[in-house]
Amino acid sequence: MTKSKMANRYSPEVRARAVRMMFEHQGSYETQAGAIAAIAPKIGCIPQTLSGWVKQAEKDSG
């Protein structure tokens, strides 16, 4: 699968929900990476993917 096809695999709504879940539940984990590792499989993605979405959301929010 090419990168452009991979980029469109998850809808913007799924991405936003995953990022929101991570921020909401981050306090339940010792690290942000721990929260990401726990939440990513629930969304159906790998932790690196969710981590990238979180980093982008952090950039976008300033």
C-alpha positions in Angstrom: 0.0 0.0 0.0 1.3 3.4 -0.9 1.7 6.2 1.7 -1.2 8.2 0.2 -3.5 5.2 0.5 -2.3 4.6 4.1 -2.9 8.2 5.0 -6.6 7.8 4.0 -7.2 4.6 5.9 -8.7 6.3 8.9 -11.4 8.9 8.7 -10.8 12.3 10.3 -13.5 11.4 12.9 -11.6 8.3 13.9 -8.4 10.2 14.2 -10.0 12.9 16.3 -11.7 10.3 18.6 -8.4 8.5 19.1 -6.6 11.6 20.0 -9.4 12.7 22.3 -9.4 9.3 24.0 -5.6 9.5 24.6 -5.9 13.0 26.2 -8.9 12.0 28.3 -7.2 8.8 29.6 -3.6 9.9 29.7 -3.8 10.5 33.5 -4.6 6.8 34.0 -1.2 5.8 32.7 2.3 6.6 33.9 3.4 8.0 30.5 1.9 9.3 27.3 3.5 6.4 25.5 1.7 4.0 27.8 -1.6 5.6 27.1 -0.9 5.5 23.4 0.1 1.8 23.5 -3.1 0.9 25.4 -5.5 3.0 23.2 -4.1 2.3 19.7 -5.3 -1.3 19.5 -8.8 -0.2 20.5 -8.9 2.1 17.5 -7.4 -0.5 15.2 -4.0 1.2 14.6 -0.5 0.8 15.7 0.9 3.0 18.5 3.2 4.8 16.1 0.2 5.9 14.0 -1.6 7.3 17.1 1.5 8.9 18.3 1.8 10.8 15.1 -1.8 11.9 15.3 -1.2 13.1 18.9 1.9 15.0 17.9 0.1 16.7 15.1 -2.8 17.6 17.4 -0.4 19.1 19.8 1.2 21.2 17.0 -2.1 22.3 15.7 -3.3 23.5 19.2 -0.1 25.4 19.8 
